[in-house]
Amino acid sequence: MKKSIRTLAVILPVFLFMSAARADVFMKEKEHTDAATVMGQTMPASEKIKSIWMTADKVRSDEPEASVIMRMDKGLLYILQHAQKSYMEVPLSFTAAAQAPAADLGIKVTVTPTAEKKKIGTWECKRYLMKMEMGGMGFATESEIWATEEIKIDPALYAKFSSAMMAANPMLASSLQSMLEEMKKIKGVQVRSATSVQMMGQTIKSTSELIEFREGKAPEGIFELPEGYNKKSMMDDLN
């Protein structure tokens, strides 16, 4: 439950809607989460680096504990857990199925563009405010997002990647379509964000920042499943 909620708060602000890039694209983000106590368990402060490679029909996102590979050419999304040397396989068609009417968990996302602008690093950015509420579960988030339209990335590919990630999360699937529409208000690539999550009377604060962006050639074999990893089902991950 905690893992799903924290993942929920991280995935939503990542949406990118930009013009197509001609070369492969590499992005690196730094994420920090403050220490917090939730459901009687203490979560220490943490920092991690996330890297993303994008080509015309493939995306790979890497974190210390997990990676995600999207293969448009195969119509599949792979979620890798490195400690267990395991992976889940999610058909991209599941994303479309998740947008059909389903049980509504009361997840509501609101994005408010502002007129505020400033330069962060080398990019001119615009400020957005995002709120998310989950009715009846005592869960809400507030995020300040700074995004730039100066970085050129294929909008269709990353939108497909983001929606597939959300559809693979059972907490998000039922509200996927409305969330996708609202997130379109954020124009460009997220450069910096600050998020506050209210959950069961506790507050979890986190930040993220884009620290590197470049065009180049993705490493050979990076979009292939690593040897020695075993396949597991999505239901195994919920246990």
Sequence and secondary structure as in RCSB ss.txt:
>XXXX:A:sequence
MKKSIRTLAVILPVFLFMSAARADVFMKEKEHTDAATVMGQTMPASEKIKSIWMTADKVRSDEPEASVIMRMDKG
LLYILQHAQKSYMEVPLSFTAAAQAPAADLGIKVTVTPTAEKKKIGTWECKRYLMKMEMGGMGFATESEIWATEE
IKIDPALYAKFSSAMMAANPMLASSLQSMLEEMKKIKGVQVRSATSVQMMGQTIKSTSELIEFREGKAPEGIFEL
PEGYNKKSMMDDLN
>XXXX:A:secstr
 HHHHHHHHHHGGG       SSEEEEEEEEEE  EEETTEEE  EEEEEEEEE SSEEEEE SSEEEEEETTTT
EEEEEETTTTEEEEEETHHHHHHTSS     EEEEEEEEEEEEEETTEEEEEEEEEEEETTTTEEEEEEEEEESS
S   HHHHHHHHHHHHHTSHHHHTTHHHHHHHHTTS SEEEEEEEEEEETTEEEEEEEEEEEEEEE   TTTTS 
 TT EEE HHHHH 
